[in-house]
């Protein structure tokens, strides 16, 4: 898994701690990582994610969509940063992903009105040959083409969430949909950082997979424990607002907890 090798990472000191703990675990001269090391790694991740957990209003669902293509041009992706420009914003990323997740849920439930709010057509999407194709179409229309590794992470997390939602035996409530998106977004953002720098120590694929599996398990437990119940309207805008606020609140809380470990 990875993103462009030209990306040097966020460069922040908080993510520097993530790189350091990961390098310690992947050093071929050391034994395989222990659960305590993985927990330390995830604590560093949560603290780093909290540094981008800005709050505030994400704007309307329509304002999060990519710009319409000009004549002869292609649709461009909206910025992965917050409205003020400087640094990644987990809350805005969560809001944008939530708009696409709302689209997938609308297809599942046959909610043509919700899809129209996103500029999409139910019959057109349902004519596509598979769930995967439907999810990819919605993500492409709402998120646009990624032009930065953070956007690659957002799209990967959103597609994973959409696919899990579409294939779930029963529909997930709004809180479960947002929680799943936040967990996937956090995980994909970590992968962006871990693949952003070339390291002298090269770990084996088996060891890297072991660390990723352990990290995902720990991340799921931390995010689930840090969730704060909130009421949200079951509308596209309600899901967008809920995702932005809950992502910011979740990672602020978890970042404070991680700082104490």
C-alpha positions as CSV (number, residue, x, y, z in Angstrom):
1,X,0.0,0.0,0.0
2,X,1.3,3.4,-0.6
3,X,1.2,6.8,-2.3
4,X,3.5,8.9,-4.3
5,X,7.1,8.6,-3.3
6,X,7.5,12.3,-4.1
7,X,5.4,13.2,-1.0
8,X,7.6,14.0,2.0
9,X,4.9,13.7,4.6
10,X,3.3,16.4,6.7
11,X,6.6,17.4,8.3
12,X,5.0,18.2,11.7
13,X,6.7,17.2,14.9
14,X,3.6,15.2,16.0
15,X,3.8,13.0,12.9
16,X,7.6,12.8,13.4
17,X,6.8,10.7,16.5
18,X,4.7,8.4,14.4
19,X,7.6,7.9,12.0
20,X,10.0,7.2,14.8
21,X,7.9,4.6,16.6
22,X,7.2,2.9,13.3
23,X,10.9,2.8,12.4
24,X,11.6,1.2,15.8
25,X,9.1,-1.6,15.1
26,X,10.3,-2.3,11.6
27,X,14.0,-2.3,12.4
28,X,15.2,-5.7,11.1
29,X,17.8,-6.0,13.9
30,X,15.1,-6.0,16.6
31,X,12.5,-8.7,17.6
32,X,8.9,-8.4,16.2
33,X,6.9,-5.6,17.8
34,X,5.0,-6.3,21.1
35,X,1.5,-5.2,21.7
36,X,2.8,-2.5,24.0
37,X,4.9,-1.1,21.1
38,X,1.9,-1.1,18.8
39,X,-0.1,0.7,21.5
40,X,2.6,3.3,21.8
41,X,2.5,3.7,18.0
42,X,-1.2,4.1,17.9
43,X,-1.0,6.7,20.8
44,X,1.4,8.7,18.7
45,X,-1.0,8.4,15.7
46,X,-4.0,9.6,17.6
47,X,-2.0,12.5,19.0
48,X,-0.9,13.5,15.5
49,X,-4.4,13.2,14.1
50,X,-5.7,15.4,16.8
51,X,-3.4,18.2,15.6
52,X,-5.6,18.4,12.4
53,X,-8.9,17.9,14.2
54,X,-10.3,21.4,13.7
55,X,-13.9,22.0,14.4
56,X,-16.3,24.5,12.9
57,X,-18.9,24.2,10.3
58,X,-17.9,22.2,7.2
59,X,-20.3,24.2,5.0
60,X,-23.2,22.9,2.9
61,X,-23.0,19.5,1.2
62,X,-22.9,21.3,-2.2
63,X,-19.9,23.4,-1.2
64,X,-17.9,20.2,-0.5
65,X,-18.3,18.9,-4.0
66,X,-15.6,19.3,-6.7
67,X,-15.9,22.2,-9.1
68,X,-17.7,21.5,-12.4
69,X,-15.4,20.8,-15.3
70,X,-14.9,23.7,-17.7
71,X,-15.4,23.1,-21.4
72,X,-12.8,20.5,-22.6
73,X,-11.4,20.3,-19.0
74,X,-11.6,17.7,-16.3
75,X,-13.3,17.9,-12.9
76,X,-10.7,18.8,-10.2
77,X,-10.7,17.7,-6.6
78,X,-11.6,20.0,-3.8
79,X,-8.7,20.9,-1.6
80,X,-7.8,18.5,1.2
81,X,-7.0,21.3,3.5
82,X,-9.4,23.4,5.5
83,X,-10.9,26.6,4.3
84,X,-8.0,28.6,5.6
85,X,-5.5,26.6,3.6
86,X,-2.6,25.5,5.9
87,X,-2.4,21.8,6.8
88,X,-4.8,18.9,6.6
89,X,-8.2,19.2,8.3
90,X,-9.6,15.9,9.5
91,X,-13.0,17.4,10.1
92,X,-13.3,18.7,6.5
93,X,-12.0,15.4,5.1
94,X,-14.6,13.6,7.2
95,X,-17.3,15.9,5.9
96,X,-16.4,15.3,2.2
97,X,-16.2,11.6,2.7
98,X,-19.5,11.6,4.5
99,X,-21.2,13.3,1.5
100,X,-20.1,10.3,-0.7
101,X,-21.1,7.8,2.0
102,X,-24.5,9.5,2.1
103,X,-24.7,9.0,-1.7
104,X,-24.0,5.2,-1.3
105,X,-26.6,4.9,1.5
106,X,-29.1,6.7,-0.7
107,X,-28.6,4.2,-3.5
108,X,-29.0,1.4,-1.0
109,X,-32.3,2.8,0.3
110,X,-33.6,4.2,-3.1
111,X,-33.5,7.8,-1.9
112,X,-33.6,9.7,-5.2
113,X,-34.1,13.0,-3.4
114,X,-30.9,12.7,-1.4
115,X,-29.0,11.8,-4.6
116,X,-30.4,14.8,-6.4
117,X,-29.0,17.0,-3.5
118,X,-25.6,15.6,-4.5
119,X,-26.2,16.1,-8.2
120,X,-26.6,12.4,-8.8
121,X,-29.3,10.3,-10.4
122,X,-30.5,7.0,-8.8
123,X,-31.5,5.3,-12.0
124,X,-28.1,6.1,-13.6
125,X,-26.2,4.7,-10.7
126,X,-28.3,1.6,-10.4
127,X,-27.7,0.9,-14.1
128,X,-24.0,0.3,-13.3
129,X,-23.0,-3.4,-13.2
130,X,-21.8,-3.8,-9.6
131,X,-21.6,-2.3,-6.2
132,X,-18.0,-1.6,-6.7
133,X,-18.7,0.3,-9.9
134,X,-21.5,2.2,-8.2
135,X,-19.3,3.2,-5.3
136,X,-16.5,4.3,-7.6
137,X,-18.8,6.4,-9.7
138,X,-20.2,8.2,-6.6
139,X,-16.7,8.8,-5.2
140,X,-15.4,10.1,-8.5
141,X,-18.4,12.5,-8.8
142,X,-18.2,13.8,-5.3
143,X,-14.5,13.7,-4.4
144,X,-13.0,14.2,-7.8
145,X,-9.6,13.1,-8.9
146,X,-7.1,13.1,-6.0
147,X,-4.1,15.4,-6.6
148,X,-2.4,15.0,-3.2
149,X,-1.7,11.9,-1.0
150,X,-4.1,13.2,1.6
151,X,-6.8,13.1,-1.0
152,X,-5.8,9.6,-2.0
153,X,-6.2,8.6,1.6
154,X,-9.6,10.3,1.8
155,X,-10.8,8.5,-1.4
156,X,-9.5,5.1,-0.2
157,X,-11.2,5.5,3.2
158,X,-14.4,6.6,1.6
159,X,-14.6,3.8,-0.9
160,X,-13.8,1.3,1.9
161,X,-16.7,2.7,4.0
162,X,-19.1,2.8,1.1
163,X,-18.4,-0.8,0.1
164,X,-18.8,-2.0,3.7
165,X,-22.0,0.0,4.0
166,X,-23.5,-1.3,0.7
167,X,-22.7,-4.9,1.6
168,X,-23.8,-4.8,5.3
169,X,-26.7,-7.3,5.9
170,X,-28.6,-4.5,7.6
171,X,-28.5,-0.8,7.2
172,X,-26.2,1.1,9.6
173,X,-27.5,4.0,11.6
174,X,-26.0,7.4,11.1
175,X,-23.7,7.1,14.1
176,X,-22.3,3.7,12.9
177,X,-21.8,5.1,9.3
178,X,-19.8,8.1,10.6
179,X,-17.8,6.0,13.1
180,X,-16.8,3.6,10.3
181,X,-15.7,6.5,8.0
182,X,-13.6,8.1,10.8
183,X,-11.9,4.8,11.6
184,X,-11.1,4.2,7.9
185,X,-10.0,7.8,7.3
186,X,-7.6,7.6,10.3
187,X,-6.1,4.3,9.1
188,X,-5.6,5.5,5.5
189,X,-4.1,8.8,6.7
190,X,-1.6,6.8,8.8
191,X,-0.6,4.8,5.6
192,X,0.0,8.1,3.8
193,X,2.5,9.1,6.5
194,X,4.2,5.8,6.7
195,X,4.8,5.6,3.0
196,X,5.8,9.2,2.6
197,X,9.5,8.8,3.5
198,X,12.1,6.5,2.3
199,X,13.8,4.7,5.2
200,X,17.1,2.8,5.3
201,X,15.5,0.0,7.3
202,X,13.5,-2.2,5.1
203,X,11.0,-4.5,6.8
204,X,9.7,-7.8,5.4
205,X,6.2,-7.8,3.9
206,X,5.1,-10.3,6.6
207,X,6.2,-8.0,9.4
208,X,4.7,-4.9,7.8
209,X,1.4,-6.8,7.4
210,X,1.5,-7.9,11.1
211,X,2.0,-4.3,12.2
212,X,-0.8,-3.0,10.0
213,X,-3.2,-5.7,11.3
214,X,-2.3,-5.0,14.9
215,X,-2.5,-1.2,14.3
216,X,-5.9,-1.4,12.7
217,X,-7.2,-3.5,15.6
218,X,-5.9,-1.1,18.2
219,X,-7.1,1.9,16.2
220,X,-10.6,0.5,16.0
221,X,-10.7,-0.1,19.8
222,X,-9.4,3.5,20.5
223,X,-11.9,5.2,18.1
224,X,-14.8,3.1,19.4
225,X,-13.9,4.0,23.0
226,X,-13.5,7.7,22.2
227,X,-16.8,8.1,20.4
228,X,-19.3,10.6,21.8
229,X,-22.9,10.0,21.1
230,X,-24.6,12.9,19.2
231,X,-27.9,13.3,17.6
232,X,-28.0,13.9,13.9
233,X,-30.7,14.4,11.3
234,X,-30.8,11.6,8.7
235,X,-30.2,13.8,5.7
236,X,-27.2,14.4,3.5
237,X,-26.4,17.7,5.3
238,X,-27.0,16.1,8.7
239,X,-24.5,13.3,7.9
240,X,-22.0,15.9,6.6
241,X,-22.3,18.1,9.7
242,X,-22.2,15.1,12.1
243,X,-19.1,13.6,10.5
244,X,-17.2,16.9,10.7
245,X,-18.1,17.6,14.3
246,X,-17.6,14.0,15.5
247,X,-14.2,13.6,13.7
248,X,-12.9,16.8,15.3
249,X,-14.3,15.9,18.8
250,X,-13.1,12.3,18.6
251,X,-9.5,13.1,17.7
252,X,-9.3,16.0,20.1
253,X,-10.4,13.7,23.0
254,X,-8.1,10.8,21.8
255,X,-5.2,13.2,21.3
256,X,-5.5,14.4,24.9
257,X,-5.6,10.8,26.1
258,X,-2.7,9.8,24.0
259,X,-0.6,12.7,25.3
260,X,-1.0,11.3,28.8
261,X,0.4,7.9,27.9
